[in-house]
Every structure is written in structure tokens, then in C-alpha cells.
């Protein structure tokens, strides 16, 4: 909500659902309409919401949303509202960063958490003249181990898998992936 061009609050669907009458209400339709007619946005809005700027990193916005248990953040440039970032925007960013709209192969490797591992693995992939679509690393419960998840731009990965295993890397998962849009009929 804006007041004289300044952000004063935000209303999201969950807030509206909280004030909507339950289907099990004993109120008549007339009584429900009367009560709703008396309610205004200022009655349900979150005042002084957490905000971000256009320069806020996407991962910072995700942490803010998670820590504040909100599904969206207003984007302010100074005092001017220029947009809103939502959970859907974060999902889209994740899909794009992981290359899920491209065909390829997903490989998960379990490895030690030490300097140089990524350089070694990517050099092996480079030597096989395969491009990496995306790369992510995840800590495992064992703090000395990491999972490295790569999406490669090919389904012809037998030779690179052999080389990785011969070099001592433990392949824990391989999946040939159709692009997200092909896999969902879009």
C-alpha cells in the first residue's frame, strides 16, 4: 500500500484468507457482507514491511524472506516502489541458475571438502570437451564431505564418468534430463 507515493504496508493472500469468513460460519450472507464492508486494507496489512532494493542479491532476498516468513518483498528505489520479488521469482531464478530449461545430464559426485577439488573435476570435464550448464555444491552431514552436482550439456557421459571414477571420485547419481519445459509439455 502506498500513501502519497510512500510504501506504508503490504497485503498478501494469506492475510486476506485469515480475515475471510470460514465456510463453516453461522453468520448469514448479509452479516458477512456487512462485516467485510467495514474492513479496510489498513486493518489487514503488514505495516513497515521488510524491503529490498533493485541491487539486492537474489540470495539475500531469499534469506530475508525465509527469516521473516514472508512470501514477497517490496522492492524500493529510495522511497519509490519499483516492484516486488516473490517466491515464484526465486523459484524461476533457481530453475534458470540450475539450467533446468536445457537438455543434459545431471551428475552428483561425493568428494572431500578441500581446496582444488572443483578445479580438478572441471578440468576432467573440459578435457572431454563437455560444457557445464550449471554447478552447485552442498555440504553433507559429514562436514568433511561435499556433494558436487553438475549439469552437463550432453547425454554422452560414459567416458567422463569413467575418468572421474578412475581419478578417485565417487559418482553417487547420474540422470539424463530433458529440459524443464519439454518434461512438462510446455
N, C-alpha and C positions, 0 to 999 in steps of 0.2 A: 504494500500500500504506500502510495506517495501522498504527501501533504505539502502543497506548494513546491512540488518538484523534489522534495527530500523524502528519502525512504524512512518510514516510521514503523513498518511492520510487514509481516508476510503471513499469508494464509495458504495452507496446503490441504490436500484432500483429506488426510487423516483428521485434521482439526474439524473440517466440515462434517465428517462422519460421526465424530464424537457428539456433536450438537444436534444431529438429525434424530428424529423420533424413531424409536425401535418399532419394528413391525408388530411386536407384542404389546404395544402401548394400549392402555384403556381409554386414552383421550379420543374424542371424536375428531373427525377430519377438520371440523370448524375450529376446535380448540387448538389443534396442532398448527393450523394456518395462522391463527391469531398469535400464538407464541412465536412462530417463525417471523411473522411480520414485525414484531417488536425487536428482533435481534439484528444487530449490525455487525459489520466486519470487525470493528474495534472490539467487539465482545469475544471474538474467537481468535484474533490474530496474535502472533508472537511479536511482541514489541522488541525493538532493537536487536534484530536477528544477527547472527554471525554472518559476516560478509567476506568476500574476496575481491581482488582487483583483476583486471584483464591480464596482469603479469604473474598472477599466482600460478605456481606449477600445479599440474593436474594431480600429482600425488599428494601435494599439500592440501588441496581441496578435498580429496578422498579422506585423508586423516581427519580434517576438520569435521566433515560430515559424519564420520564414524564416531569420533569422540563426543560430538554434540547430539548424536542420534537424530539427525535431520536428513531429509531426502533431497534437499536442494539448498543452494546458497545464492543469494542475490550477488550480482557482480556490479561493483561500483567503480566508476572512474571519477575520483574525487567524491563529490556528493551526488553525481549523476548515475542513475540506474541505467546500465547498458546491457544487462542480460541476466540470465540465471543459469547456473550449472546444476544438473540433476543427476540422480543415479543412472538414468539412461545414458546421459553423456559420458559418464565414467565407464559404463559397460562398452559403449562404442569405442572409446579410447583404448580399452583393454583388447577388444577384438582387433582393432587396427594395429596396435603395437605387437600383438602376437602373430600377425599375418594370417588370421583365420579366414580371410576372404581369398586366399591363394591356395592352389593345389600344392601338395608336397608331402614330406614325410616328417613325422614328429619322432624325435629320438630323445629318450631320457637316459642320462648317464649318472651313476653314483660314483663319487670321487672324494678324495681327501680335500679338505678346505685349506689349500696352501697356494702361495704365490706361483704364478706361471701356468697353472692348470688350463685356464681358458686359452692362453696363447698356444699351448701345445695342441689342444683339441681343435681350435680353429685352423691351425697350420695343417693338421692332417686333412681337414675338410677342404682347405684351399688346394692342397697337393692333389686332391682328387677332382679338382676343378668344379666344385659344387658351391653354389651360393647359399648363404644363410639368410633365410627370411626373417627369423627372429631368434632371440636367445634370452633365456631367463635362468636365474639361479635361485635355489631355495635351500635354506638351512634345514637339515634333518634333525630329528630328536637327538641323535648323537652329534654333539657340537663340532666334532672334528670331520664330519661328513657334509657333503653338499650334493644336491641333485641339480644337474645342469640339463635344461630342456631346450632343445634346438628344433627349429622347423627349417628343413632344407627344401630347396626349390625343385626337387626331383623325387621320383619313387624308386629310382635305380640306386640303392644304397648298400647293396651287399658288399661291395669292395671296401667302402669306407667303414662299414661295421666291422669287417674282418680286421682292417688295420687298427681301428680303435681297440678292439679286443686283444690283438697281438701286442699292442703297446701297453696293455695292462689296465685298460679302462673297462669298468663293469657296465654293460648295457642292461638297463632294467626295464625298458619298454620301447617298442617300436610300433608306430601306427602310420599307415598311409592315409592321408587326409585329403578329402575333397574340399574345395573351398566352402566356406560357410554358406554362401548364397546358393551353391549347387546342391549342397547337402540338405537344404531346407526348401527346395523347389522354388527359389526366388530368382 
